[in-house]
């Protein structure tokens, strides 16, 4: 059994935040690509989800803020795709940190 070093906790939390945001966003990508939802509606729903996730009621305030921001970043991508008439797709840039 390995132990987690305190200096690694920040990266672990960042990874968990990115995973949650990526999972939520990927579901909406599938809905858009299957024609069940348009990109504009998906963006609005992700923005709302980001607002809900940013609430510190169930998680540490800094984690809540980071998760909300990350989900809103994905929502902004849906907004750009919708405005540009481009297909919606997920791309991780710089390991999800850009």
C-alpha positions in Angstrom: 0.0 0.0 0.0 1.4 3.4 -0.9 0.8 6.6 0.9 0.1 10.0 -0.5 2.7 12.6 0.2 1.3 16.0 1.2 3.1 17.7 -1.7 1.2 15.5 -4.1 -2.3 16.5 -2.9 -2.6 19.6 -5.0 -2.0 17.6 -8.2 -4.4 14.9 -7.1 -7.1 17.4 -6.4 -6.5 19.1 -9.8 -6.8 15.7 -11.5 -10.1 15.0 -9.8 -11.5 18.4 -10.7 -10.5 18.0 -14.3 -12.0 14.4 -14.4 -15.3 15.6 -13.1 -15.5 18.5 -15.5 -14.4 16.3 -18.4 -17.0 13.7 -17.6 -19.8 16.2 -17.4 -18.7 17.8 -20.7 -18.3 14.6 -22.5 -21.9 13.6 -21.8 -23.0 16.9 -23.5 -20.7 16.3 -26.4 -22.4 12.9 -27.0 -25.8 14.5 -26.7 -24.9 17.2 -29.3 -23.2 14.8 -31.7 -26.2 12.4 -31.5 -28.5 15.2 -32.4 -30.4 15.1 -29.2 -29.4 18.6 -28.0 -28.0 21.6 -29.8 -24.6 23.1 -28.8 -26.3 26.3 -27.6 -28.5 24.4 -25.2 -25.6 22.2 -24.0 -23.5 25.4 -23.4 -26.4 26.9 -21.3 -26.7 23.7 -19.3 -23.0 23.5 -18.7 -22.8 27.1 -17.6 -25.6 26.3 -15.1 -23.9 23.2 -13.9 -20.7 25.2 -13.4 -22.6 27.7 -11.3 -24.0 24.8 -9.2 -20.7 23.1 -8.9 -19.1 26.4 -7.7 -21.3 26.4 -4.6 -19.2 25.7 -1.5 -22.1 23.9 0.3 -20.7 20.4 -0.4 -17.0 20.9 -1.0 -14.1 23.1 0.0 -14.7 26.7 -1.4 -11.4 26.6 -3.4 -12.3 23.2 -4.9 -15.8 24.4 -5.6 -14.5 27.5 -7.4 -12.0 25.6 -9.4 -14.6 23.0 -10.5 -17.1 25.6 -11.4 -14.5 27.5 -13.4 -13.4 24.3 -15.2 -17.0 23.4 -16.2 -17.6 26.9 -17.4 -14.4 26.7 -19.5 -15.9 23.6 -21.3 -19.2 25.5 -21.7 -17.3 28.3 -23.4 -16.1 25.8 -25.9 -19.6 24.8 -26.7 -20.5 28.5 -27.1 -17.6 29.0 -29.5 -18.6 25.9 -31.5 -22.2 27.0 -31.7 -21.4 30.5 -32.8 -18.8 29.3 -35.4 -21.0 26.5 -36.7 -18.3 23.9 -35.9 -18.8 20.4 -34.6 -18.5 20.0 -30.8 -15.5 17.9 -29.7 -13.4 17.6 -26.6 -9.7 18.3 -26.8 -7.3 18.2 -23.8 -4.6 20.8 -24.2 -1.5 20.5 -22.1 -3.0 17.7 -20.0 -6.2 19.7 -19.4 -4.3 22.6 -17.8 -4.6 25.1 -20.7 
